[in-house]
Amino acid sequence: MELYGYKPLKNIIFADDFDKGYNGWLNLMPNFRQDKFDYYDSFRDWTCWGPPMLSSATFPYAGTHGSMHGTYSMKVATRPVAGRAEERPVKGSEGMAIKRLTHGKGGLLKCEMYYAFTAEQSIPGIGEDAIRAVGFFWDTSTDDSRTMFGARYINSANGKMKQHWQLYKVDEKCTKPWGFEGDSAPGDNGEKVTLVPGIDSQWLGARDENGGSSGFYDIPDSTQKLCYNETPDKINWHYFALTVDLDTKEYVSLESVGRKWDLRGIKATSVPRYPRIDWILNPVLFIESDTSRRVFLYVDSIVNSWEEAK
């Protein structure tokens, strides 16, 4: 893959161009039970997230849009459903894609991608307010802790445009329930494992009518009106970059189109180790709907890179 427009760190972990296939990306599914071929009851709705697909971005009127660097991008879609912003996501209202890796070192970690988003061209209306949020996060761990680093663009909440950036970070002052009940996976010695605050903020946390939640931190001065063209069949590609420090568990910077935020001093939320997933490095992409209209995230290409912290 040619790294046009990218500014990676010293060591490239992967550089995925979806003209060459899925490159290991697949839909994010919940854990399977160990005692029978079934999901935990508390996870059953989570089997309905939209899977990724390869797309030429073909629309009824514009024809084939293609990708930024070729023909195919990875498309992540929702179903035509949505709940209220202050409620947990209803089944089908999010689309997610994950790539499962491992790592063995600290240092700086950077994700860059070119992406676009739009609503389905199925009903009249531009559809900009049909998209609640798009985002990216890493699920990372060591042999003693688990940390999710991520950025979320909250676009619309209950039909009202918001258009600012958030980070994966738990509000430690919030006393409302995280929202998870039941088992997550069997522990090392058969004990129960549950999802605690800081894990899976894209689903959990106490949400509010403005599109925030106890699992997200609003970046100061981060209002940004991303390009959403005049009809849903006109997509424009956006640059995104997130850099974090695996040693200090801090955010370093966020870049979006022409803006950059210095995030040093803002720590992600770390929790104790989860069984059997030591040293995971799982990048995840997602999109969430705000109305009963399908919405799409297109990823032309995505690069993850690493280097030792100075």
PyMOL commands that set and color helices and strands:
alter all, ss='L'
color gray80, all
select helices_A, chain A and resi 18-20+41-48+128-130
alter helices_A, ss='H'
color red, helices_A
select strands_A, chain A and resi 11-17+52-55+58-59+63-64+73-77+94-98+101-102+108-119+131-141+145-157+160-168+185-186+192-193+216-218+238-245+250-256+259-262+270-272+280-289+295-307
alter strands_A, ss='S'
color yellow, strands_A
deselect
rebuild
show_as cartoon
